[in-house]
Amino acid sequence: MTIAKRPGWFIILVCVLILWGLAGCAAFYVHVKYGPAMDPAATDWDRAYFAALPPWFTWDYAVAVGAGLLGSIALLARSRWAGLLYVLSLIAVAIQFGYVFFATDLLAHKGAAATVPFPVFIVAMALLQVWLAGYARDRNWVS
């Protein structure tokens, strides 16, 4: 199989996705290192919420951002592993936000307007990544 030349827009988009992945890893680092202490406006409820997160939540968060970043790097490197890594990231994102929205009282306490938009954007980005990996595979841009 011959690997086809990738268009410039694709390479630029994948580089943007790498930056997105790095931003996710930075957010994860802040979550682990500082938690609610990073936010001077954190309330007692915020601190209690953070303290009540189960230990697996941190691991799931790490998988979500790590697999997403590695998927983007793999896509830039023309690896078929990108698709699998992106699917793994999407599953971890679904678990993370499924827990946050259905197993905690975050929505009741903070409201949908304050808590839903960014997670919806994150899920949309994860879906875009899965789609893009399939698009690249279908065009022989990965090996």
Backbone as a printed PyTorch tensor [residue, N CA C, xyz], in Angstrom:
tensor([[[  0.8310,  -1.1750,   0.0000],
         [  0.0000,   0.0000,   0.0000],
         [  0.8830,   1.2490,   0.0000]],

        [[  0.5340,   2.1810,  -0.8440],
         [  1.2610,   3.4370,  -0.9420],
         [  0.6140,   4.4630,  -0.0250]],

        [[  1.4390,   5.1450,   0.7320],
         [  0.9280,   6.1950,   1.6150],
         [  0.7900,   7.4640,   0.7880]],

        [[ -0.4040,   8.0230,   0.7930],
         [ -0.6930,   9.2130,   0.0070],
         [ -0.1720,  10.4690,   0.6990]],

        [[  0.0750,  11.4890,  -0.1150],
         [  0.5010,  12.7850,   0.4170],
         [ -0.6700,  13.4290,   1.1580]],

        [[ -0.3810,  14.0020,   2.3070],
         [ -1.4070,  14.6630,   3.1110],
         [ -1.4770,  16.1400,   2.7460]],

        [[ -2.6890,  16.6910,   2.7080],
         [ -2.8060,  18.1300,   2.4090],
         [ -2.3400,  18.9740,   3.5900]],

        [[ -1.9930,  20.2040,   3.3000],
         [ -1.5050,  21.1150,   4.3290],
         [ -2.5090,  21.3600,   5.4420]],

        [[ -3.8080,  21.4700,   5.0880],
         [ -4.8230,  21.7250,   6.1150],
         [ -4.8400,  20.6090,   7.1530]],

        [[ -4.5950,  19.3760,   6.6870],
         [ -4.6200,  18.2310,   7.5900],
         [ -3.4700,  18.3130,   8.5840]],

        [[ -2.2920,  18.6120,   8.0910],
         [ -1.1130,  18.7140,   8.9700],
         [ -1.2980,  19.8530,   9.9770]],

        [[ -1.8330,  20.9720,   9.5220],
         [ -2.0910,  22.0960,  10.4280],
         [ -3.1040,  21.6960,  11.4980]],

        [[ -4.1850,  21.0370,  11.0800],
         [ -5.2060,  20.6040,  12.0400],
         [ -4.6290,  19.6360,  13.0670]],

        [[ -3.7980,  18.7060,  12.6270],
         [ -3.2020,  17.7590,  13.5650],
         [ -2.2640,  18.4840,  14.5310]],

        [[ -1.5370,  19.4860,  14.0520],
         [ -0.6830,  20.2730,  14.9580],
         [ -1.5220,  21.0250,  15.9860]],

        [[ -2.6760,  21.5420,  15.5700],
         [ -3.5960,  22.1930,  16.5170],
         [ -4.0890,  21.1660,  17.5400]],

        [[ -4.3710,  19.9430,  17.0850],
         [ -4.8140,  18.8930,  18.0130],
         [ -3.7030,  18.5000,  18.9900]],

        [[ -2.4590,  18.5710,  18.5620],
         [ -1.3480,  18.3300,  19.4920],
         [ -1.3310,  19.4230,  20.5630]],

        [[ -1.5220,  20.6640,  20.1510],
         [ -1.5870,  21.7600,  21.1320],
         [ -2.7740,  21.5690,  22.0810]],

        [[ -3.9110,  21.1260,  21.5450],
         [ -5.0890,  20.8180,  22.3690],
         [ -4.7330,  19.7340,  23.3930]],

        [[ -4.0310,  18.7070,  22.9550],
         [ -3.6170,  17.6310,  23.8540],
         [ -2.6640,  18.1250,  24.9340]],

        [[ -1.7480,  18.9950,  24.5520],
         [ -0.8210,  19.5640,  25.5420],
         [ -1.5680,  20.4220,  26.5590]],

        [[ -2.5770,  21.1640,  26.1060],
         [ -3.3980,  21.9540,  27.0340],
         [ -4.1450,  21.0350,  27.9960]],

        [[ -4.6410,  19.9040,  27.4910],
         [ -5.3120,  18.9330,  28.3550],
         [ -4.3630,  18.3590,  29.3960]],

        [[ -3.1380,  18.0790,  28.9800],
         [ -2.1430,  17.5590,  29.9290],
         [ -1.7930,  18.6080,  30.9800]],

        [[ -1.7310,  19.8760,  30.5800],
         [ -1.4720,  20.9460,  31.5450],
         [ -2.6250,  21.0550,  32.5440]],

        [[ -3.8590,  20.9360,  32.0620],
         [ -5.0150,  20.9780,  32.9630],
         [ -4.9860,  19.7960,  33.9260]],

        [[ -4.5910,  18.6390,  33.4190],
         [ -4.4700,  17.4610,  34.2830],
         [ -3.4200,  17.6990,  35.3700]],

        [[ -2.2890,  18.2630,  34.9850],
         [ -1.2230,  18.5520,  35.9450],
         [ -1.7340,  19.4740,  37.0550]],

        [[ -2.4520,  20.5140,  36.6730],
         [ -3.0030,  21.4440,  37.6670],
         [ -3.9980,  20.7160,  38.5680]],

        [[ -4.8160,  19.8540,  37.9710],
         [ -5.7920,  19.0760,  38.7470],
         [ -5.0880,  18.2260,  39.8040]],

        [[ -4.0250,  17.5640,  39.4090],
         [ -3.3120,  16.6700,  40.3320],
         [ -2.4720,  17.4580,  41.3370]],

        [[ -1.7670,  18.4590,  40.8680],
         [ -0.8290,  19.1870,  41.7120],
         [ -1.5190,  20.1370,  42.6940]],

        [[ -2.5410,  20.8440,  42.2250],
         [ -3.1270,  21.8980,  43.0460],
         [ -4.5870,  21.6660,  43.4240]],

        [[ -5.3380,  20.9960,  42.5820],
         [ -6.7560,  20.8120,  42.8580],
         [ -7.4450,  22.1560,  42.9940]],

        [[ -8.3800,  22.2830,  43.9170],
         [ -9.1060,  23.5510,  44.0670],
         [ -8.2420,  24.6620,  44.6570]],

        [[ -7.0650,  24.3310,  45.1800],
         [ -6.1880,  25.3610,  45.7500],
         [ -5.6950,  26.3330,  44.6720]],

        [[ -5.7500,  25.9060,  43.3950],
         [ -5.3080,  26.7680,  42.3000],
         [ -6.2720,  27.9360,  42.0940]],

        [[ -7.5270,  27.7430,  42.4700],
         [ -8.5610,  28.7620,  42.2570],
         [ -8.8100,  29.5240,  43.5570]],

        [[ -8.4660,  30.7980,  43.5960],
         [ -8.6930,  31.5560,  44.8290],
         [-10.1810,  31.7160,  45.1560]],

        [[-11.0460,  31.5000,  44.1460],
         [-12.4870,  31.6280,  44.3810],
         [-13.1270,  30.2960,  44.7800]],

        [[-12.3100,  29.2560,  44.9690],
         [-12.8590,  27.9470,  45.3530],
         [-13.5670,  28.0480,  46.7020]],

        [[-14.7370,  27.4490,  46.7440],
         [-15.5470,  27.4660,  47.9640],
         [-15.2930,  26.1920,  48.7720]],

        [[-15.8940,  26.1390,  49.9360],
         [-15.8080,  24.9180,  50.7360],
         [-16.4320,  23.7510,  49.9740]],

        [[-17.5180,  24.0240,  49.2300],
         [-18.1380,  22.9760,  48.4340],
         [-17.1650,  22.4620,  47.3740]],

        [[-16.4450,  23.3650,  46.7070],
         [-15.4800,  22.9670,  45.6780],
         [-14.3920,  22.0680,  46.2710]],

        [[-13.9120,  22.4440,  47.4400],
         [-12.8550,  21.6410,  48.0830],
         [-13.3890,  20.2630,  48.4880]],

        [[-14.6140,  20.2200,  49.0020],
         [-15.2130,  18.9380,  49.3960],
         [-15.4830,  18.0710,  48.1600]],

        [[-15.9620,  18.6910,  47.0820],
         [-16.2130,  17.9760,  45.8300],
         [-14.9250,  17.3310,  45.3250]],

        [[-13.8670,  18.1140,  45.2820],
         [-12.5770,  17.6180,  44.8030],
         [-12.0640,  16.4860,  45.6920]],

        [[-12.1750,  16.6560,  46.9950],
         [-11.6990,  15.6400,  47.9360],
         [-12.4960,  14.3430,  47.8180]],

        [[-13.7570,  14.4370,  47.3830],
         [-14.6110,  13.2520,  47.2790],
         [-14.4440,  12.4940,  45.9590]],

        [[-13.6800,  13.0400,  45.0150],
         [-13.4790,  12.3200,  43.7540],
         [-12.7780,  10.9960,  44.0280]],

        [[-13.2630,   9.9160,  43.4330],
         [-12.6340,   8.6140,  43.6680],
         [-11.2390,   8.5530,  43.0250]],

        [[-10.3570,   7.7240,  43.5580],
         [ -8.9910,   7.6370,  43.0170],
         [ -8.9570,   7.2690,  41.5240]],

        [[ -9.8860,   6.4390,  41.0640],
         [ -9.8750,   6.0520,  39.6590],
         [-10.1370,   7.2360,  38.7380]],

        [[-10.7770,   8.2810,  39.2550],
         [-11.0890,   9.4470,  38.4420],
         [ -9.8130,  10.0850,  37.8970]],

        [[ -8.7910,  10.1750,  38.7120],
         [ -7.5240,  10.7580,  38.2770],
         [ -6.8920,   9.9070,  37.1860]],

        [[ -6.9460,   8.5920,  37.3480],
         [ -6.3970,   7.7010,  36.3200],
         [ -7.1720,   7.8280,  35.0220]],

        [[ -8.4900,   7.9190,  35.1140],
         [ -9.3110,   8.0740,  33.9280],
         [ -8.9850,   9.3910,  33.2240]],

        [[ -8.8390,  10.4450,  33.9730],
         [ -8.4800,  11.7560,  33.4290],
         [ -7.1430,  11.6530,  32.6960]],

        [[ -6.1730,  10.9590,  33.3120],
         [ -4.8560,  10.7820,  32.6830],
         [ -4.9750,  10.0310,  31.3530]],

        [[ -5.7930,   8.9980,  31.3200],
         [ -5.9910,   8.2440,  30.0750],
         [ -6.6460,   9.1340,  29.0230]],

        [[ -7.6330,   9.9090,  29.4180],
         [ -8.3430,  10.7770,  28.4690],
         [ -7.3870,  11.7470,  27.7820]],

        [[ -6.5940,  12.4570,  28.5550],
         [ -5.7010,  13.4600,  27.9580],
         [ -4.4570,  12.8200,  27.3460]],

        [[ -3.9270,  11.7970,  28.0020],
         [ -2.7170,  11.1420,  27.4760],
         [ -2.9620,  10.4340,  26.1600]],

        [[ -4.0530,   9.6760,  26.0780],
         [ -4.3630,   8.9740,  24.8310],
         [ -4.6900,   9.9610,  23.7200]],

        [[ -5.3560,  11.0650,  24.0600],
         [ -5.6480,  12.0820,  23.0550],
         [ -4.3840,  12.7030,  22.4920]],

        [[ -3.4550,  13.0640,  23.3710],
         [ -2.1870,  13.6430,  22.9070],
         [ -1.3950,  12.6280,  22.0900]],

        [[ -1.2850,  11.4080,  22.5970],
         [ -0.5440,  10.3860,  21.8530],
         [ -1.2100,  10.0620,  20.5180]],

        [[ -2.5380,  10.1130,  20.4790],
         [ -3.2520,   9.9010,  19.2230],
         [ -2.8960,  10.9610,  18.1970]],

        [[ -2.8090,  12.2020,  18.6230],
         [ -2.4490,  13.2870,  17.7050],
         [ -1.0170,  13.1490,  17.2140]],

        [[ -0.1250,  12.7760,  18.1170],
         [  1.2690,  12.5520,  17.7160],
         [  1.3370,  11.3910,  16.7350]],

        [[  0.5950,  10.3280,  17.0110],
         [  0.5650,   9.1720,  16.1120],
         [  0.0050,   9.5560,  14.7450]],

        [[ -1.0220,  10.3910,  14.7260],
         [ -1.6050,  10.8150,  13.4550],
         [ -0.6040,  11.6420,  12.6530]],

        [[  0.1270,  12.5260,  13.3150],
         [  1.1500,  13.3040,  12.6350],
         [  2.2520,  12.3920,  12.0960]],

        [[  2.5420,  11.3210,  12.8550],
         [  3.5920,  10.3670,  12.4540],
         [  3.0760,   9.3100,  11.4730]],

        [[  1.8200,   9.4560,  11.0130],
         [  1.2140,   8.5540,  10.0290],
         [  0.9500,   7.1490,  10.5750]],

        [[  0.7130,   7.0220,  11.8540],
         [  0.4850,   5.7180,  12.4670],
         [ -0.9990,   5.3980,  12.5710]],

        [[ -1.3550,   4.1720,  12.2420],
         [ -2.7350,   3.7170,  12.3870],
         [ -3.1510,   3.6300,  13.8570]],

        [[ -2.2030,   3.6570,  14.7750],
         [ -2.5160,   3.6240,  16.2030],
         [ -3.3190,   4.8430,  16.6280]],

        [[ -3.2840,   5.8980,  15.8330],
         [ -4.0060,   7.1240,  16.1890],
         [ -5.4810,   6.8380,  16.4470]],

        [[ -6.1090,   6.0730,  15.5820],
         [ -7.5370,   5.7810,  15.7360],
         [ -7.8460,   5.0960,  17.0480]],

        [[ -7.0730,   4.0770,  17.3870],
         [ -7.2850,   3.3450,  18.6440],
         [ -7.0580,   4.2620,  19.8480]],

        [[ -6.0110,   5.0630,  19.7940],
         [ -5.7330,   5.9820,  20.8990],
         [ -6.8550,   7.0080,  21.0580]],

        [[ -7.3680,   7.5000,  19.9500],
         [ -8.4690,   8.4580,  20.0210],
         [ -9.7400,   7.8180,  20.5770]],

        [[-10.0180,   6.5920,  20.1950],
         [-11.1960,   5.8950,  20.7420],
         [-11.0180,   5.6900,  22.2420]],

        [[ -9.8310,   5.3010,  22.6660],
         [ -9.5500,   5.1380,  24.0930],
         [ -9.7690,   6.4600,  24.8320]],

        [[ -9.3010,   7.5520,  24.2550],
         [ -9.4930,   8.8680,  24.8600],
         [-10.9790,   9.2040,  24.9590]],

        [[-11.7350,   8.9480,  23.9020],
         [-13.1770,   9.2320,  23.9030],
         [-13.9000,   8.4270,  24.9810]],

        [[-13.5360,   7.1700,  25.1350],
         [-14.1490,   6.3340,  26.1770],
         [-13.8400,   6.9060,  27.5640]],

        [[-12.5850,   7.2930,  27.7770],
         [-12.2050,   7.8630,  29.0780],
         [-12.9270,   9.1800,  29.3360]],

        [[-13.0910,   9.9980,  28.3030],
         [-13.8290,  11.2620,  28.4440],
         [-15.2840,  10.9750,  28.8240]],

        [[-15.8880,   9.9870,  28.1640],
         [-17.2840,   9.6350,  28.4670],
         [-17.4230,   9.1540,  29.9090]],

        [[-16.4730,   8.3620,  30.3710],
         [-16.4980,   7.8870,  31.7570],
         [-16.3400,   9.0670,  32.7220]],

        [[-15.3830,   9.9340,  32.4270],
         [-15.1130,  11.0860,  33.2900],
         [-16.3490,  11.9710,  33.4400]],

        [[-16.9240,  12.3890,  32.3240],
         [-18.0610,  13.2970,  32.4100],
         [-19.3490,  12.5710,  32.7840]],

        [[-19.4370,  11.2980,  32.4680],
         [-20.5760,  10.5170,  32.9430],
         [-20.6100,  10.5140,  34.4610]],

        [[-19.4520,  10.2960,  35.0690],
         [-19.3770,  10.3220,  36.5260],
         [-19.7130,  11.7150,  37.0680]],

        [[-19.0760,  12.7310,  36.5110],
         [-19.2570,  14.1010,  36.9980],
         [-20.7220,  14.5340,  36.9410]],

        [[-21.4100,  14.2030,  35.8310],
         [-22.7700,  14.7020,  35.6530],
         [-23.8570,  13.7930,  36.2220]],

        [[-23.5560,  12.4960,  36.3470],
         [-24.6150,  11.5830,  36.7920],
         [-24.3860,  10.9860,  38.1810]],

        [[-23.1890,  11.1070,  38.7250],
         [-22.9200,  10.5130,  40.0360],
         [-22.5640,  11.5550,  41.0990]],

        [[-22.5670,  12.8250,  40.7100],
         [-22.2980,  13.8860,  41.6920],
         [-23.4250,  14.9170,  41.6210]],

        [[-23.4000,  15.8600,  42.5360],
         [-24.4100,  16.9160,  42.5430],
         [-23.8810,  18.2120,  41.9180]],

        [[-22.8880,  18.0860,  41.0430],
         [-22.2900,  19.2590,  40.4130],
         [-23.3310,  20.1050,  39.6670]],

        [[-24.1690,  19.4640,  38.8620],
         [-25.1890,  20.2120,  38.1090],
         [-26.1510,  20.9420,  39.0400]],

        [[-26.5800,  20.2670,  40.0770],
         [-27.5090,  20.8830,  41.0210],
         [-26.8670,  22.0610,  41.7450]],

        [[-25.5860,  21.9410,  42.0160],
         [-24.9170,  22.9870,  42.7850],
         [-24.4550,  24.1570,  41.9180]],

        [[-23.8800,  23.8690,  40.7540],
         [-23.3020,  24.9230,  39.9120],
         [-24.2180,  25.3540,  38.7630]],

        [[-25.1240,  24.4610,  38.3520],
         [-26.0120,  24.7690,  37.2370],
         [-25.4290,  24.3420,  35.9030]],

        [[-26.3260,  24.0430,  34.9670],
         [-25.9100,  23.5500,  33.6510],
         [-25.1380,  24.6040,  32.8670]],

        [[-25.5380,  25.8480,  32.9490],
         [-24.8780,  26.8980,  32.1640],
         [-23.4050,  27.0360,  32.5220]],

        [[-23.0730,  26.7870,  33.7740],
         [-21.6900,  26.9270,  34.2190],
         [-20.8700,  25.6550,  34.0220]],

        [[-21.5350,  24.5080,  33.9090],
         [-20.7820,  23.2540,  33.9050],
         [-20.8330,  22.4560,  32.6130]],

        [[-21.8220,  22.6630,  31.7780],
         [-22.0060,  21.8000,  30.6070],
         [-21.2380,  22.2360,  29.3540]],

        [[-21.1410,  23.5240,  29.0220],
         [-20.5650,  23.8950,  27.7250],
         [-19.1540,  23.3660,  27.4470]],

        [[-18.2260,  23.5080,  28.3710],
         [-16.8610,  23.0680,  28.0810],
         [-16.7610,  21.5440,  27.9640]],

        [[-17.3940,  20.7660,  28.8290],
         [-17.3840,  19.3200,  28.6070],
         [-17.9930,  18.9120,  27.2640]],

        [[-19.0440,  19.5980,  26.8210],
         [-19.6210,  19.2990,  25.5050],
         [-18.5860,  19.5760,  24.4160]],

        [[-17.8500,  20.6660,  24.5590],
         [-16.7840,  20.9870,  23.6010],
         [-15.6970,  19.9110,  23.6210]],

        [[-15.3350,  19.4400,  24.8040],
         [-14.3120,  18.4000,  24.9200],
         [-14.7760,  17.1100,  24.2340]],

        [[-16.0180,  16.7230,  24.4440],
         [-16.5640,  15.5280,  23.7800],
         [-16.5690,  15.7330,  22.2680]],

        [[-16.9550,  16.9280,  21.8150],
         [-16.9560,  17.2210,  20.3790],
         [-15.5410,  17.1030,  19.8000]],

        [[-14.5630,  17.5770,  20.5260],
         [-13.1700,  17.4730,  20.0680],
         [-12.7390,  16.0080,  19.9990]],

        [[-13.1200,  15.2150,  20.9860],
         [-12.7710,  13.7910,  20.9790],
         [-13.4380,  13.0870,  19.7920]],

        [[-14.6840,  13.4310,  19.5020],
         [-15.3720,  12.8510,  18.3420],
         [-14.7000,  13.2890,  17.0360]],

        [[-14.3030,  14.5450,  16.9590],
         [-13.5750,  15.0400,  15.7880],
         [-12.2860,  14.2540,  15.5800]],

        [[-11.5720,  13.9820,  16.6600],
         [-10.3160,  13.2440,  16.5500],
         [-10.5480,  11.8300,  16.0250]],

        [[-11.5660,  11.1570,  16.5450],
         [-11.8860,   9.8000,  16.0680],
         [-12.2400,   9.8540,  14.5820]],

        [[-13.0830,  10.8020,  14.2110],
         [-13.4720,  10.9460,  12.8120],
         [-12.2520,  11.2280,  11.9300]],

        [[-11.3790,  12.1410,  12.3760],
         [-10.2160,  12.5220,  11.5820],
         [ -9.2710,  11.3460,  11.3630]],

        [[ -9.1020,  10.5150,  12.3790],
         [ -8.2470,   9.3370,  12.2170],
         [ -8.8340,   8.3900,  11.1690]],

        [[-10.1380,   8.2060,  11.1890],
         [-10.7930,   7.3750,  10.1770],
         [-10.6920,   7.9950,   8.7910]],

        [[-10.8450,   9.2950,   8.7090],
         [-10.7230,  10.0190,   7.4500],
         [ -9.3180,   9.8250,   6.8700]],

        [[ -8.3090,   9.9480,   7.7250],
         [ -6.9240,   9.7600,   7.2820],
         [ -6.6780,   8.3140,   6.8460]],

        [[ -7.2300,   7.3660,   7.5890],
         [ -7.0850,   5.9530,   7.2230],
         [ -7.7080,   5.6760,   5.8600]],

        [[ -8.9090,   6.2150,   5.6330],
         [ -9.6220,   5.9850,   4.3800],
         [ -8.8920,   6.5850,   3.1870]],

        [[ -8.0580,   7.5660,   3.4040],
         [ -7.3170,   8.2190,   2.3130],
         [ -5.8700,   7.7640,   2.2290]],

        [[ -5.5300,   6.7400,   2.9940],
         [ -4.1690,   6.1870,   3.0040],
         [ -3.1370,   7.2170,   3.4410]],

        [[ -3.5050,   8.0740,   4.3990],
         [ -2.5650,   9.0430,   4.9510],
         [ -1.8160,   8.4730,   6.1430]],

        [[ -2.1970,   7.2760,   6.5840],
         [ -1.5110,   6.5870,   7.6840],
         [ -1.1310,   5.2070,   7.2080]],

        [[ -0.1850,   4.6060,   7.8730],
         [  0.2390,   3.2620,   7.4710],
         [ -0.0530,   2.2480,   8.5610]]])
